[in-house]
């Protein structure tokens, strides 16, 4: 996934939320990860590509109604916010 417009020297908090969708389009929770994306040192704000977010999803939670190795449908959602700001308490 890509985090848009990250400025230099700013870390980003990122949450990845995984759900599995059954045959009636009902979503079932499968996992959530929260991570810190390190700051970059490029001279301008830029998009940051995040790769390799992995989830372990046990086969016994399969809601497809099929047997092992059958296709499953997942949705991933992401929430991101800046950690570092220019704000200071006076």
PyMOL Python script that loads the backbone (N, CA, C, O; Angstrom):
from pymol import cmd

cmd.read_pdbstr("""\
ATOM      1  N   UNK A   1       0.840  -1.159   0.000  1.00  0.00           N
ATOM      2  CA  UNK A   1       0.000   0.000   0.000  1.00  0.00           C
ATOM      3  C   UNK A   1       0.887   1.224   0.000  1.00  0.00           C
ATOM      4  O   UNK A   1       2.057   1.145   0.375  1.00  0.00           O
ATOM      5  N   UNK A   2       0.343   2.360  -0.418  1.00  0.00           N
ATOM      6  CA  UNK A   2       1.113   3.588  -0.527  1.00  0.00           C
ATOM      7  C   UNK A   2       0.534   4.640   0.404  1.00  0.00           C
ATOM      8  O   UNK A   2      -0.664   4.923   0.372  1.00  0.00           O
ATOM      9  N   UNK A   3       1.398   5.216   1.234  1.00  0.00           N
ATOM     10  CA  UNK A   3       1.011   6.341   2.081  1.00  0.00           C
ATOM     11  C   UNK A   3       1.379   7.598   1.306  1.00  0.00           C
ATOM     12  O   UNK A   3       2.539   7.791   0.942  1.00  0.00           O
ATOM     13  N   UNK A   4       0.408   8.438   1.059  1.00  0.00           N
ATOM     14  CA  UNK A   4       0.596   9.624   0.218  1.00  0.00           C
ATOM     15  C   UNK A   4       1.171  10.797   1.004  1.00  0.00           C
ATOM     16  O   UNK A   4       0.819  11.017   2.163  1.00  0.00           O
ATOM     17  N   UNK A   5       2.057  11.544   0.357  1.00  0.00           N
ATOM     18  CA  UNK A   5       2.509  12.848   0.807  1.00  0.00           C
ATOM     19  C   UNK A   5       3.121  12.848   2.221  1.00  0.00           C
ATOM     20  O   UNK A   5       2.698  13.614   3.086  1.00  0.00           O
ATOM     21  N   UNK A   6       4.101  11.997   2.437  1.00  0.00           N
ATOM     22  CA  UNK A   6       4.807  11.945   3.722  1.00  0.00           C
ATOM     23  C   UNK A   6       5.994  12.904   3.648  1.00  0.00           C
ATOM     24  O   UNK A   6       6.828  12.806   2.748  1.00  0.00           O
ATOM     25  N   UNK A   7       6.058  13.823   4.596  1.00  0.00           N
ATOM     26  CA  UNK A   7       7.123  14.831   4.583  1.00  0.00           C
ATOM     27  C   UNK A   7       8.385  14.303   5.260  1.00  0.00           C
ATOM     28  O   UNK A   7       8.310  13.390   6.082  1.00  0.00           O
ATOM     29  N   UNK A   8       9.554  14.875   4.917  1.00  0.00           N
ATOM     30  CA  UNK A   8      10.820  14.398   5.472  1.00  0.00           C
ATOM     31  C   UNK A   8      10.866  14.532   6.993  1.00  0.00           C
ATOM     32  O   UNK A   8      10.339  15.486   7.566  1.00  0.00           O
ATOM     33  N   UNK A   9      11.504  13.559   7.629  1.00  0.00           N
ATOM     34  CA  UNK A   9      11.682  13.588   9.069  1.00  0.00           C
ATOM     35  C   UNK A   9      10.437  13.271   9.864  1.00  0.00           C
ATOM     36  O   UNK A   9      10.427  13.469  11.079  1.00  0.00           O
ATOM     37  N   UNK A  10       9.383  12.786   9.224  1.00  0.00           N
ATOM     38  CA  UNK A  10       8.114  12.501   9.899  1.00  0.00           C
ATOM     39  C   UNK A  10       7.815  11.009   9.854  1.00  0.00           C
ATOM     40  O   UNK A  10       7.778  10.399   8.786  1.00  0.00           O
ATOM     41  N   UNK A  11       7.604  10.439  11.028  1.00  0.00           N
ATOM     42  CA  UNK A  11       7.172   9.043  11.100  1.00  0.00           C
ATOM     43  C   UNK A  11       5.658   8.973  10.938  1.00  0.00           C
ATOM     44  O   UNK A  11       4.945   9.942  11.199  1.00  0.00           O
ATOM     45  N   UNK A  12       5.184   7.814  10.505  1.00  0.00           N
ATOM     46  CA  UNK A  12       3.750   7.599  10.301  1.00  0.00           C
ATOM     47  C   UNK A  12       3.325   6.354  11.069  1.00  0.00           C
ATOM     48  O   UNK A  12       3.997   5.325  11.011  1.00  0.00           O
ATOM     49  N   UNK A  13       2.205   6.447  11.791  1.00  0.00           N
ATOM     50  CA  UNK A  13       1.587   5.277  12.419  1.00  0.00           C
ATOM     51  C   UNK A  13       0.638   4.668  11.390  1.00  0.00           C
ATOM     52  O   UNK A  13      -0.185   5.375  10.807  1.00  0.00           O
ATOM     53  N   UNK A  14       0.749   3.358  11.165  1.00  0.00           N
ATOM     54  CA  UNK A  14      -0.064   2.672  10.164  1.00  0.00           C
ATOM     55  C   UNK A  14      -0.742   1.464  10.800  1.00  0.00           C
ATOM     56  O   UNK A  14      -0.093   0.667  11.478  1.00  0.00           O
ATOM     57  N   UNK A  15      -2.048   1.330  10.580  1.00  0.00           N
ATOM     58  CA  UNK A  15      -2.793   0.144  11.004  1.00  0.00           C
ATOM     59  C   UNK A  15      -3.296  -0.579   9.764  1.00  0.00           C
ATOM     60  O   UNK A  15      -3.833   0.042   8.847  1.00  0.00           O
ATOM     61  N   UNK A  16      -3.118  -1.898   9.741  1.00  0.00           N
ATOM     62  CA  UNK A  16      -3.646  -2.749   8.673  1.00  0.00           C
ATOM     63  C   UNK A  16      -4.714  -3.630   9.297  1.00  0.00           C
ATOM     64  O   UNK A  16      -4.448  -4.325  10.278  1.00  0.00           O
ATOM     65  N   UNK A  17      -5.924  -3.610   8.740  1.00  0.00           N
ATOM     66  CA  UNK A  17      -7.059  -4.358   9.275  1.00  0.00           C
ATOM     67  C   UNK A  17      -7.493  -5.358   8.215  1.00  0.00           C
ATOM     68  O   UNK A  17      -7.789  -4.979   7.081  1.00  0.00           O
ATOM     69  N   UNK A  18      -7.532  -6.641   8.585  1.00  0.00           N
ATOM     70  CA  UNK A  18      -7.872  -7.714   7.646  1.00  0.00           C
ATOM     71  C   UNK A  18      -9.204  -8.342   8.029  1.00  0.00           C
ATOM     72  O   UNK A  18      -9.417  -8.701   9.187  1.00  0.00           O
ATOM     73  N   UNK A  19     -10.112  -8.476   7.042  1.00  0.00           N
ATOM     74  CA  UNK A  19     -11.373  -9.188   7.237  1.00  0.00           C
ATOM     75  C   UNK A  19     -11.521 -10.231   6.142  1.00  0.00           C
ATOM     76  O   UNK A  19     -10.944 -10.107   5.062  1.00  0.00           O
ATOM     77  N   UNK A  20     -12.307 -11.265   6.439  1.00  0.00           N
ATOM     78  CA  UNK A  20     -12.650 -12.287   5.447  1.00  0.00           C
ATOM     79  C   UNK A  20     -14.127 -12.132   5.123  1.00  0.00           C
ATOM     80  O   UNK A  20     -14.945 -11.920   6.018  1.00  0.00           O
ATOM     81  N   UNK A  21     -14.470 -12.238   3.838  1.00  0.00           N
ATOM     82  CA  UNK A  21     -15.836 -12.026   3.373  1.00  0.00           C
ATOM     83  C   UNK A  21     -16.456 -13.382   3.024  1.00  0.00           C
ATOM     84  O   UNK A  21     -15.887 -14.161   2.260  1.00  0.00           O
ATOM     85  N   UNK A  22     -17.637 -13.648   3.603  1.00  0.00           N
ATOM     86  CA  UNK A  22     -18.309 -14.922   3.313  1.00  0.00           C
ATOM     87  C   UNK A  22     -19.220 -14.789   2.089  1.00  0.00           C
ATOM     88  O   UNK A  22     -19.226 -13.748   1.431  1.00  0.00           O
ATOM     89  N   UNK A  23     -19.985 -15.837   1.784  1.00  0.00           N
ATOM     90  CA  UNK A  23     -20.811 -15.864   0.573  1.00  0.00           C
ATOM     91  C   UNK A  23     -21.961 -14.860   0.599  1.00  0.00           C
ATOM     92  O   UNK A  23     -22.498 -14.509  -0.452  1.00  0.00           O
ATOM     93  N   UNK A  24     -22.346 -14.395   1.793  1.00  0.00           N
ATOM     94  CA  UNK A  24     -23.401 -13.388   1.921  1.00  0.00           C
ATOM     95  C   UNK A  24     -22.826 -11.973   2.044  1.00  0.00           C
ATOM     96  O   UNK A  24     -23.548 -11.040   2.398  1.00  0.00           O
ATOM     97  N   UNK A  25     -21.548 -11.813   1.757  1.00  0.00           N
ATOM     98  CA  UNK A  25     -20.832 -10.535   1.857  1.00  0.00           C
ATOM     99  C   UNK A  25     -20.744  -9.997   3.279  1.00  0.00           C
ATOM    100  O   UNK A  25     -20.613  -8.790   3.482  1.00  0.00           O
ATOM    101  N   UNK A  26     -20.816 -10.887   4.260  1.00  0.00           N
ATOM    102  CA  UNK A  26     -20.617 -10.511   5.662  1.00  0.00           C
ATOM    103  C   UNK A  26     -19.121 -10.607   5.952  1.00  0.00           C
ATOM    104  O   UNK A  26     -18.470 -11.587   5.590  1.00  0.00           O
ATOM    105  N   UNK A  27     -18.587  -9.583   6.606  1.00  0.00           N
ATOM    106  CA  UNK A  27     -17.156  -9.562   6.917  1.00  0.00           C
ATOM    107  C   UNK A  27     -16.898 -10.123   8.314  1.00  0.00           C
ATOM    108  O   UNK A  27     -17.643  -9.859   9.257  1.00  0.00           O
ATOM    109  N   UNK A  28     -15.828 -10.900   8.418  1.00  0.00           N
ATOM    110  CA  UNK A  28     -15.414 -11.508   9.682  1.00  0.00           C
ATOM    111  C   UNK A  28     -13.998 -11.047   9.994  1.00  0.00           C
ATOM    112  O   UNK A  28     -13.123 -11.104   9.129  1.00  0.00           O
ATOM    113  N   UNK A  29     -13.766 -10.594  11.212  1.00  0.00           N
ATOM    114  CA  UNK A  29     -12.454 -10.091  11.598  1.00  0.00           C
ATOM    115  C   UNK A  29     -11.421 -11.205  11.533  1.00  0.00           C
ATOM    116  O   UNK A  29     -11.664 -12.332  11.965  1.00  0.00           O
ATOM    117  N   UNK A  30     -10.251 -10.858  10.978  1.00  0.00           N
ATOM    118  CA  UNK A  30      -9.172 -11.848  10.871  1.00  0.00           C
ATOM    119  C   UNK A  30      -7.849 -11.346  11.429  1.00  0.00           C
ATOM    120  O   UNK A  30      -6.964 -12.151  11.718  1.00  0.00           O
ATOM    121  N   UNK A  31      -7.694 -10.051  11.585  1.00  0.00           N
ATOM    122  CA  UNK A  31      -6.449  -9.580  12.165  1.00  0.00           C
ATOM    123  C   UNK A  31      -6.266  -8.087  12.027  1.00  0.00           C
ATOM    124  O   UNK A  31      -6.904  -7.431  11.203  1.00  0.00           O
ATOM    125  N   UNK A  32      -5.368  -7.560  12.864  1.00  0.00           N
ATOM    126  CA  UNK A  32      -5.025  -6.148  12.830  1.00  0.00           C
ATOM    127  C   UNK A  32      -3.571  -6.023  13.248  1.00  0.00           C
ATOM    128  O   UNK A  32      -3.121  -6.692  14.178  1.00  0.00           O
ATOM    129  N   UNK A  33      -2.842  -5.162  12.555  1.00  0.00           N
ATOM    130  CA  UNK A  33      -1.446  -4.878  12.905  1.00  0.00           C
ATOM    131  C   UNK A  33      -1.270  -3.375  12.953  1.00  0.00           C
ATOM    132  O   UNK A  33      -1.808  -2.646  12.120  1.00  0.00           O
ATOM    133  N   UNK A  34      -0.511  -2.921  13.936  1.00  0.00           N
ATOM    134  CA  UNK A  34      -0.144  -1.509  14.025  1.00  0.00           C
ATOM    135  C   UNK A  34       1.370  -1.428  13.937  1.00  0.00           C
ATOM    136  O   UNK A  34       2.077  -2.209  14.574  1.00  0.00           O
ATOM    137  N   UNK A  35       1.864  -0.489  13.154  1.00  0.00           N
ATOM    138  CA  UNK A  35       3.310  -0.390  12.961  1.00  0.00           C
ATOM    139  C   UNK A  35       3.717   1.069  12.779  1.00  0.00           C
ATOM    140  O   UNK A  35       2.896   1.922  12.440  1.00  0.00           O
ATOM    141  N   UNK A  36       4.992   1.335  13.008  1.00  0.00           N
ATOM    142  CA  UNK A  36       5.563   2.656  12.771  1.00  0.00           C
ATOM    143  C   UNK A  36       6.353   2.615  11.475  1.00  0.00           C
ATOM    144  O   UNK A  36       7.244   1.783  11.304  1.00  0.00           O
ATOM    145  N   UNK A  37       6.021   3.518  10.565  1.00  0.00           N
ATOM    146  CA  UNK A  37       6.763   3.651   9.315  1.00  0.00           C
ATOM    147  C   UNK A  37       7.846   4.704   9.565  1.00  0.00           C
ATOM    148  O   UNK A  37       7.526   5.844   9.902  1.00  0.00           O
ATOM    149  N   UNK A  38       9.108   4.343   9.405  1.00  0.00           N
ATOM    150  CA  UNK A  38      10.195   5.281   9.722  1.00  0.00           C
ATOM    151  C   UNK A  38      10.170   6.519   8.821  1.00  0.00           C
ATOM    152  O   UNK A  38       9.646   6.490   7.707  1.00  0.00           O
ATOM    153  N   UNK A  39      10.744   7.591   9.331  1.00  0.00           N
ATOM    154  CA  UNK A  39      10.849   8.836   8.563  1.00  0.00           C
ATOM    155  C   UNK A  39      11.819   8.644   7.400  1.00  0.00           C
ATOM    156  O   UNK A  39      12.751   7.843   7.475  1.00  0.00           O
ATOM    157  N   UNK A  40      11.583   9.391   6.332  1.00  0.00           N
ATOM    158  CA  UNK A  40      12.533   9.396   5.210  1.00  0.00           C
ATOM    159  C   UNK A  40      13.308  10.703   5.231  1.00  0.00           C
ATOM    160  O   UNK A  40      12.915  11.651   5.912  1.00  0.00           O
ATOM    161  N   UNK A  41      14.400  10.758   4.491  1.00  0.00           N
ATOM    162  CA  UNK A  41      15.256  11.939   4.469  1.00  0.00           C
ATOM    163  C   UNK A  41      15.339  12.601   3.094  1.00  0.00           C
ATOM    164  O   UNK A  41      16.266  13.369   2.835  1.00  0.00           O
ATOM    165  N   UNK A  42      14.395  12.316   2.222  1.00  0.00           N
ATOM    166  CA  UNK A  42      14.368  12.986   0.929  1.00  0.00           C
ATOM    167  C   UNK A  42      14.044  14.463   1.140  1.00  0.00           C
ATOM    168  O   UNK A  42      13.437  14.808   2.154  1.00  0.00           O
ATOM    169  N   UNK A  43      14.426  15.340   0.221  1.00  0.00           N
ATOM    170  CA  UNK A  43      14.275  16.777   0.456  1.00  0.00           C
ATOM    171  C   UNK A  43      12.826  17.283   0.446  1.00  0.00           C
ATOM    172  O   UNK A  43      12.553  18.362   0.971  1.00  0.00           O
ATOM    173  N   UNK A  44      11.897  16.523  -0.141  1.00  0.00           N
ATOM    174  CA  UNK A  44      10.509  16.986  -0.258  1.00  0.00           C
ATOM    175  C   UNK A  44       9.557  15.894   0.216  1.00  0.00           C
ATOM    176  O   UNK A  44       9.954  14.740   0.378  1.00  0.00           O
ATOM    177  N   UNK A  45       8.297  16.269   0.436  1.00  0.00           N
ATOM    178  CA  UNK A  45       7.266  15.281   0.764  1.00  0.00           C
ATOM    179  C   UNK A  45       7.116  14.333  -0.422  1.00  0.00           C
ATOM    180  O   UNK A  45       7.249  14.737  -1.577  1.00  0.00           O
ATOM    181  N   UNK A  46       6.836  13.068  -0.117  1.00  0.00           N
ATOM    182  CA  UNK A  46       6.717  12.069  -1.182  1.00  0.00           C
ATOM    183  C   UNK A  46       5.834  10.935  -0.720  1.00  0.00           C
ATOM    184  O   UNK A  46       5.550  10.798   0.470  1.00  0.00           O
ATOM    185  N   UNK A  47       5.399  10.116  -1.675  1.00  0.00           N
ATOM    186  CA  UNK A  47       4.628   8.919  -1.357  1.00  0.00           C
ATOM    187  C   UNK A  47       5.584   7.832  -0.862  1.00  0.00           C
ATOM    188  O   UNK A  47       6.707   7.708  -1.350  1.00  0.00           O
ATOM    189  N   UNK A  48       5.121   7.052   0.112  1.00  0.00           N
ATOM    190  CA  UNK A  48       5.941   5.983   0.689  1.00  0.00           C
ATOM    191  C   UNK A  48       5.235   4.653   0.457  1.00  0.00           C
ATOM    192  O   UNK A  48       4.093   4.473   0.880  1.00  0.00           O
ATOM    193  N   UNK A  49       5.901   3.729  -0.204  1.00  0.00           N
ATOM    194  CA  UNK A  49       5.368   2.407  -0.481  1.00  0.00           C
ATOM    195  C   UNK A  49       5.674   1.480   0.689  1.00  0.00           C
ATOM    196  O   UNK A  49       6.823   1.374   1.118  1.00  0.00           O
ATOM    197  N   UNK A  50       4.643   0.806   1.207  1.00  0.00           N
ATOM    198  CA  UNK A  50       4.805  -0.156   2.303  1.00  0.00           C
ATOM    199  C   UNK A  50       4.488  -1.533   1.737  1.00  0.00           C
ATOM    200  O   UNK A  50       3.394  -1.768   1.224  1.00  0.00           O
ATOM    201  N   UNK A  51       5.457  -2.444   1.836  1.00  0.00           N
ATOM    202  CA  UNK A  51       5.277  -3.795   1.297  1.00  0.00           C
ATOM    203  C   UNK A  51       5.486  -4.823   2.402  1.00  0.00           C
ATOM    204  O   UNK A  51       6.082  -4.524   3.437  1.00  0.00           O
ATOM    205  N   UNK A  52       4.997  -6.024   2.174  1.00  0.00           N
ATOM    206  CA  UNK A  52       5.326  -7.158   3.024  1.00  0.00           C
ATOM    207  C   UNK A  52       4.578  -7.227   4.340  1.00  0.00           C
ATOM    208  O   UNK A  52       5.114  -7.753   5.315  1.00  0.00           O
ATOM    209  N   UNK A  53       3.351  -6.713   4.404  1.00  0.00           N
ATOM    210  CA  UNK A  53       2.543  -6.880   5.616  1.00  0.00           C
ATOM    211  C   UNK A  53       1.932  -8.271   5.554  1.00  0.00           C
ATOM    212  O   UNK A  53       1.152  -8.570   4.651  1.00  0.00           O
ATOM    213  N   UNK A  54       2.283  -9.112   6.503  1.00  0.00           N
ATOM    214  CA  UNK A  54       1.855 -10.516   6.464  1.00  0.00           C
ATOM    215  C   UNK A  54       0.877 -10.825   7.591  1.00  0.00           C
ATOM    216  O   UNK A  54       1.014 -10.307   8.700  1.00  0.00           O
ATOM    217  N   UNK A  55      -0.102 -11.662   7.308  1.00  0.00           N
ATOM    218  CA  UNK A  55      -1.047 -12.164   8.289  1.00  0.00           C
ATOM    219  C   UNK A  55      -1.056 -13.686   8.224  1.00  0.00           C
ATOM    220  O   UNK A  55      -0.926 -14.267   7.147  1.00  0.00           O
ATOM    221  N   UNK A  56      -1.209 -14.326   9.366  1.00  0.00           N
ATOM    222  CA  UNK A  56      -1.415 -15.771   9.436  1.00  0.00           C
ATOM    223  C   UNK A  56      -2.904 -15.980   9.666  1.00  0.00           C
ATOM    224  O   UNK A  56      -3.458 -15.495  10.652  1.00  0.00           O
ATOM    225  N   UNK A  57      -3.561 -16.712   8.744  1.00  0.00           N
ATOM    226  CA  UNK A  57      -5.002 -16.926   8.832  1.00  0.00           C
ATOM    227  C   UNK A  57      -5.260 -18.427   8.883  1.00  0.00           C
ATOM    228  O   UNK A  57      -5.106 -19.109   7.869  1.00  0.00           O
ATOM    229  N   UNK A  58      -5.654 -18.962  10.054  1.00  0.00           N
ATOM    230  CA  UNK A  58      -5.866 -20.406  10.181  1.00  0.00           C
ATOM    231  C   UNK A  58      -6.979 -20.921   9.269  1.00  0.00           C
ATOM    232  O   UNK A  58      -7.970 -20.232   9.027  1.00  0.00           O
ATOM    233  N   UNK A  59      -6.801 -22.120   8.780  1.00  0.00           N
ATOM    234  CA  UNK A  59      -7.780 -22.743   7.887  1.00  0.00           C
ATOM    235  C   UNK A  59      -9.104 -23.022   8.604  1.00  0.00           C
ATOM    236  O   UNK A  59     -10.154 -23.038   7.961  1.00  0.00           O
ATOM    237  N   UNK A  60      -9.075 -23.243   9.918  1.00  0.00           N
ATOM    238  CA  UNK A  60     -10.323 -23.557  10.629  1.00  0.00           C
ATOM    239  C   UNK A  60     -11.260 -22.352  10.738  1.00  0.00           C
ATOM    240  O   UNK A  60     -12.402 -22.509  11.169  1.00  0.00           O
ATOM    241  N   UNK A  61     -10.805 -21.153  10.360  1.00  0.00           N
ATOM    242  CA  UNK A  61     -11.665 -19.970  10.334  1.00  0.00           C
ATOM    243  C   UNK A  61     -12.268 -19.718   8.950  1.00  0.00           C
ATOM    244  O   UNK A  61     -12.951 -18.714   8.748  1.00  0.00           O
ATOM    245  N   UNK A  62     -12.024 -20.611   8.007  1.00  0.00           N
ATOM    246  CA  UNK A  62     -12.495 -20.458   6.630  1.00  0.00           C
ATOM    247  C   UNK A  62     -14.023 -20.352   6.603  1.00  0.00           C
ATOM    248  O   UNK A  62     -14.717 -21.245   7.088  1.00  0.00           O
ATOM    249  N   UNK A  63     -14.547 -19.250   6.032  1.00  0.00           N
ATOM    250  CA  UNK A  63     -16.003 -19.056   5.949  1.00  0.00           C
ATOM    251  C   UNK A  63     -16.522 -19.263   4.533  1.00  0.00           C
ATOM    252  O   UNK A  63     -17.678 -18.948   4.250  1.00  0.00           O
ATOM    253  N   UNK A  64     -15.684 -19.788   3.636  1.00  0.00           N
ATOM    254  CA  UNK A  64     -16.106 -19.972   2.244  1.00  0.00           C
ATOM    255  C   UNK A  64     -17.035 -21.173   2.082  1.00  0.00           C
ATOM    256  O   UNK A  64     -17.698 -21.312   1.054  1.00  0.00           O
ATOM    257  N   UNK A  65     -17.085 -22.041   3.095  1.00  0.00           N
ATOM    258  CA  UNK A  65     -17.918 -23.231   2.998  1.00  0.00           C
ATOM    259  C   UNK A  65     -17.266 -24.330   2.187  1.00  0.00           C
ATOM    260  O   UNK A  65     -17.894 -25.350   1.906  1.00  0.00           O
ATOM    261  N   UNK A  66     -16.032 -24.139   1.812  1.00  0.00           N
ATOM    262  CA  UNK A  66     -15.308 -25.102   0.997  1.00  0.00           C
ATOM    263  C   UNK A  66     -14.280 -25.839   1.844  1.00  0.00           C
ATOM    264  O   UNK A  66     -14.179 -25.631   3.053  1.00  0.00           O
ATOM    265  N   UNK A  67     -13.533 -26.688   1.191  1.00  0.00           N
ATOM    266  CA  UNK A  67     -12.483 -27.438   1.869  1.00  0.00           C
ATOM    267  C   UNK A  67     -11.168 -26.686   1.814  1.00  0.00           C
ATOM    268  O   UNK A  67     -11.068 -25.624   1.199  1.00  0.00           O
ATOM    269  N   UNK A  68     -10.167 -27.248   2.460  1.00  0.00           N
ATOM    270  CA  UNK A  68      -8.848 -26.626   2.468  1.00  0.00           C
ATOM    271  C   UNK A  68      -8.359 -26.425   1.035  1.00  0.00           C
ATOM    272  O   UNK A  68      -8.655 -27.235   0.157  1.00  0.00           O
ATOM    273  N   UNK A  69      -7.627 -25.371   0.804  1.00  0.00           N
ATOM    274  CA  UNK A  69      -7.058 -24.983  -0.487  1.00  0.00           C
ATOM    275  C   UNK A  69      -8.083 -24.346  -1.426  1.00  0.00           C
ATOM    276  O   UNK A  69      -7.750 -24.041  -2.571  1.00  0.00           O
ATOM    277  N   UNK A  70      -9.306 -24.141  -0.974  1.00  0.00           N
ATOM    278  CA  UNK A  70     -10.270 -23.446  -1.821  1.00  0.00           C
ATOM    279  C   UNK A  70     -10.044 -21.936  -1.706  1.00  0.00           C
ATOM    280  O   UNK A  70      -9.495 -21.468  -0.709  1.00  0.00           O
ATOM    281  N   UNK A  71     -10.462 -21.177  -2.716  1.00  0.00           N
ATOM    282  CA  UNK A  71     -10.258 -19.725  -2.678  1.00  0.00           C
ATOM    283  C   UNK A  71     -11.014 -19.083  -1.511  1.00  0.00           C
ATOM    284  O   UNK A  71     -12.112 -19.504  -1.145  1.00  0.00           O
ATOM    285  N   UNK A  72     -10.388 -18.051  -0.944  1.00  0.00           N
ATOM    286  CA  UNK A  72     -11.011 -17.278   0.124  1.00  0.00           C
ATOM    287  C   UNK A  72     -10.943 -15.808  -0.270  1.00  0.00           C
ATOM    288  O   UNK A  72     -10.030 -15.390  -0.982  1.00  0.00           O
ATOM    289  N   UNK A  73     -11.917 -15.025   0.200  1.00  0.00           N
ATOM    290  CA  UNK A  73     -11.978 -13.603  -0.158  1.00  0.00           C
ATOM    291  C   UNK A  73     -11.660 -12.764   1.087  1.00  0.00           C
ATOM    292  O   UNK A  73     -12.310 -12.900   2.124  1.00  0.00           O
ATOM    293  N   UNK A  74     -10.657 -11.903   0.965  1.00  0.00           N
ATOM    294  CA  UNK A  74     -10.236 -11.046   2.064  1.00  0.00           C
ATOM    295  C   UNK A  74     -10.319  -9.586   1.639  1.00  0.00           C
ATOM    296  O   UNK A  74     -10.219  -9.260   0.456  1.00  0.00           O
ATOM    297  N   UNK A  75     -10.507  -8.705   2.637  1.00  0.00           N
ATOM    298  CA  UNK A  75     -10.424  -7.263   2.425  1.00  0.00           C
ATOM    299  C   UNK A  75      -9.392  -6.718   3.398  1.00  0.00           C
ATOM    300  O   UNK A  75      -9.339  -7.125   4.559  1.00  0.00           O
ATOM    301  N   UNK A  76      -8.577  -5.798   2.916  1.00  0.00           N
ATOM    302  CA  UNK A  76      -7.611  -5.112   3.772  1.00  0.00           C
ATOM    303  C   UNK A  76      -7.938  -3.629   3.768  1.00  0.00           C
ATOM    304  O   UNK A  76      -8.185  -3.030   2.721  1.00  0.00           O
ATOM    305  N   UNK A  77      -7.935  -3.051   4.957  1.00  0.00           N
ATOM    306  CA  UNK A  77      -8.150  -1.607   5.108  1.00  0.00           C
ATOM    307  C   UNK A  77      -6.953  -1.037   5.850  1.00  0.00           C
ATOM    308  O   UNK A  77      -6.305  -1.731   6.634  1.00  0.00           O
ATOM    309  N   UNK A  78      -6.671   0.222   5.598  1.00  0.00           N
ATOM    310  CA  UNK A  78      -5.516   0.859   6.216  1.00  0.00           C
ATOM    311  C   UNK A  78      -5.918   2.205   6.802  1.00  0.00           C
ATOM    312  O   UNK A  78      -6.709   2.948   6.221  1.00  0.00           O
ATOM    313  N   UNK A  79      -5.348   2.498   7.974  1.00  0.00           N
ATOM    314  CA  UNK A  79      -5.519   3.794   8.623  1.00  0.00           C
ATOM    315  C   UNK A  79      -4.123   4.303   8.936  1.00  0.00           C
ATOM    316  O   UNK A  79      -3.303   3.569   9.489  1.00  0.00           O
ATOM    317  N   UNK A  80      -3.846   5.549   8.590  1.00  0.00           N
ATOM    318  CA  UNK A  80      -2.518   6.116   8.834  1.00  0.00           C
ATOM    319  C   UNK A  80      -2.650   7.524   9.389  1.00  0.00           C
ATOM    320  O   UNK A  80      -3.566   8.264   9.029  1.00  0.00           O
ATOM    321  N   UNK A  81      -1.733   7.882  10.262  1.00  0.00           N
ATOM    322  CA  UNK A  81      -1.655   9.257  10.744  1.00  0.00           C
ATOM    323  C   UNK A  81      -0.201   9.605  11.061  1.00  0.00           C
ATOM    324  O   UNK A  81       0.614   8.733  11.364  1.00  0.00           O
ATOM    325  N   UNK A  82       0.096  10.891  10.984  1.00  0.00           N
ATOM    326  CA  UNK A  82       1.434  11.365  11.327  1.00  0.00           C
ATOM    327  C   UNK A  82       1.687  11.181  12.822  1.00  0.00           C
ATOM    328  O   UNK A  82       0.784  11.359  13.640  1.00  0.00           O
ATOM    329  N   UNK A  83       2.907  10.828  13.164  1.00  0.00           N
ATOM    330  CA  UNK A  83       3.323  10.778  14.562  1.00  0.00           C
ATOM    331  C   UNK A  83       3.998  12.090  14.927  1.00  0.00           C
ATOM    332  O   UNK A  83       3.683  12.686  15.958  1.00  0.00           O
ATOM    333  N   UNK A  84       4.917  12.540  14.094  1.00  0.00           N
ATOM    334  CA  UNK A  84       5.703  13.748  14.365  1.00  0.00           C
ATOM    335  C   UNK A  84       5.032  14.960  13.727  1.00  0.00           C
ATOM    336  O   UNK A  84       4.583  14.901  12.582  1.00  0.00           O
ATOM    337  N   UNK A  85       4.966  16.070  14.486  1.00  0.00           N
ATOM    338  CA  UNK A  85       4.400  17.308  13.979  1.00  0.00           C
ATOM    339  C   UNK A  85       5.290  18.482  14.400  1.00  0.00           C
ATOM    340  O   UNK A  85       6.265  18.307  15.131  1.00  0.00           O
ATOM    341  N   UNK A  86       4.940  19.662  13.932  1.00  0.00           N
ATOM    342  CA  UNK A  86       5.635  20.881  14.329  1.00  0.00           C
ATOM    343  C   UNK A  86       5.022  21.496  15.590  1.00  0.00           C
ATOM    344  O   UNK A  86       5.517  22.507  16.087  1.00  0.00           O
ATOM    345  N   UNK A  87       3.960  20.899  16.104  1.00  0.00           N
ATOM    346  CA  UNK A  87       3.237  21.477  17.252  1.00  0.00           C
ATOM    347  C   UNK A  87       4.075  21.360  18.525  1.00  0.00           C
ATOM    348  O   UNK A  87       4.675  20.319  18.791  1.00  0.00           O
ATOM    349  N   UNK A  88       4.107  22.440  19.304  1.00  0.00           N
ATOM    350  CA  UNK A  88       4.757  22.424  20.616  1.00  0.00           C
ATOM    351  C   UNK A  88       3.857  23.114  21.622  1.00  0.00           C
ATOM    352  O   UNK A  88       3.156  24.068  21.285  1.00  0.00           O
ATOM    353  N   UNK A  89       3.875  22.644  22.834  1.00  0.00           N
ATOM    354  CA  UNK A  89       3.109  23.285  23.910  1.00  0.00           C
ATOM    355  C   UNK A  89       3.875  24.517  24.391  1.00  0.00           C
ATOM    356  O   UNK A  89       5.097  24.478  24.531  1.00  0.00           O
ATOM    357  N   UNK A  90       3.171  25.583  24.635  1.00  0.00           N
ATOM    358  CA  UNK A  90       3.806  26.800  25.124  1.00  0.00           C
ATOM    359  C   UNK A  90       3.680  26.920  26.618  1.00  0.00           C
ATOM    360  O   UNK A  90       4.162  27.891  27.202  1.00  0.00           O
TER     361      UNK A  90
END
""", "prot")
cmd.dss("prot")
cmd.show_as("cartoon", "prot")
cmd.util.cbc("prot")
cmd.orient("prot")
